[in-house]
Amino acid sequence: MKAKSFQGYAAVPSAVLSDGALLTVPLWAVTAMTMGATYHLPPIGSSGARASVASHDDTITLSGMLVGVERYAWKFALERLAEASRRGSALAAYTMGAAGGLILVTTMTIRTDMYVQSLTFNVTAAKRDAIDVTMTLVHAPLPSPLGLLLDAASVGVGALADWGGN
């Protein structure tokens, strides 16, 4: 008897993680997504002149499941993306270092310069054909006008997706 996947591939994935060209992983079964920002306060008594550094750290945590017979292939692909985010992605090569890391597309945000901080897989006897996955991604853009332009463009793309019926 041939195994059949539980996944309906005609649906739009909840999240897509990509290195920009070579490897893209659609995540259909995202059960939770948390986006957080930690803001850095200037030192007391500091002058108005400051170096151009990030004023906050953004993290995104995704929890979901890899389902069906493809779950091992998606697990392997996520591990390769985590390694690529550290070594240098295809996006960094194409932009000559202006943007790097991974690209994350979700209904909440579209981000470039994402780096995998942690990746956890969990299996249980209760869900035999599924692998639970939790990943934490850190947004670490280079301080440049391109980073601001990409953030503004992601807002526009998100608005178009909502207007177009998602």
N, C-alpha and C positions, 0 to 999 in steps of 0.2 A: 504494500500500500504506500503510495507516494504522499509525503508530508505536504501539507498546504499551509501557507503563511496566514497568520491572523491579521496581518497588516493590509489595509486597503490603500494601495499606492495611488489611487486616483485623487485622494484627499490632499489638501495643502498641509505640509508638515508644520508642527508647532514651532520648530526652530531649525535653522540651517547653520552649520558650522563649516567653514571652508578655508583653505589656505590660499585661495585666490585663483587657482588654475588646475592643479593636479588632483586634489582630493577634496571632495565635498560629502558631508555626512548629514542627511536629513534626519531630524529627530521628530517622529510622529507622536510618540506617547510621552510628552512632557507633562508631568503632573503638578509641578510647582516651579516657579521662577521668582527669585528674589534679587532685587537690584539695590545696592547700597553705595553710599558715598561718604567718605571720611574727609572732612575739611580740616586743613592745617591753619592754625591761627598764627599770625605774625608774632615774633617775640615782643615782649613789653618794652617800650622805649625805642623801637626800631624806627629808622627814618622812612620816608615815603619811597625812596629809591630801593627797588628790590630786583634780585636776579629773576630771569625768566624761568621759573620752575612751576610745576603743576601745583595748583592750590588745593587739589583734592585727589583722592584715590577712589576710583570706582571699581566695584566688584559685582559680578553677576553669578549667582548660584542657580544651576539648573538641576532638577531632579526628574527622573523619568524612567522609562523602561525600554529595553531593546527586546522586541517580541518576534516570535516565529523562528523559522529555520535560518533566517539571515542574521540572527542576534550575534553570532560569533564573528561574522564578517564586519558588522557595525562596531563591535567591541575592538577588533583589531584596527579598524580605520580610526576610531577615536584615540587609541593609543599612539598611532602614527601622527595624528594631528597635534597631540600634546607634545610630542618630541619636536615636530616641525615648528611649533610656536617658540620653542627655546633656541633651536639652531638657526632659524631663519626660514621664513616661508617663501612661497613663490611670489606673493604680493610684494615682499621686500625686494626681491630680485627685479621685478618688473618696474617698480617705482624708484629704483636705484637708492633704496634706503629711506625714501621720504615717508613711506608707510610700511609697517611690518606687522608681524604677528598674524593672527587669524581674523576672519570676517565672521561676525555673528549677526544673523538676521532673525528677528522674532517680531511678534506683534507689538511688543513693548519698546523695542529699540533696534537700531541697526548700527553696529559698531565695527570699526576696523581697529587694528592695533590691540587685539585681545590676546592674552597669554594665559595658558592653562596653569593654574596654581596647584590644583589638586584634582584627581580623577579617581573615583572609587566605584568598584563594581561589587554587587551583592546578589547572591542567589539563595533561594529558599525552597524547601520542599513544597510549600503551598503554591508556588508559581513555577511549575516545571519548565514551561517554554518561554520564560522571560528572564532577563538579567536586569536588575535594578541598577541604575547609574546615577551618580551624583558628581557634578563637576563644578569647580569654582574657577571663574575666569577673571583676570585682572585687566582693566583697560589702562594701557600705558603708552599713550601717544607721545611722539616727540613734540617738544614745544615749537610749533610752527604755524603759519597761516593755513597750511593744508589740513591740519587737525581740526581747526575751527570750521573750515569749509566743509569737511566731511561730516562733522556733527550737525551743521545746519542742513546739509543735503539729506541726512537721515531723517530729520524732522519732516522735510518735504515729501520724501518717499513714503513715510508712514502715513502722512495725511492723504496722499494719493491712493494708498492701499485702502484706507478707510472709506474714502469717497467712491472708489471703484467697487465696493461691495466685498472687499477682502476675499 
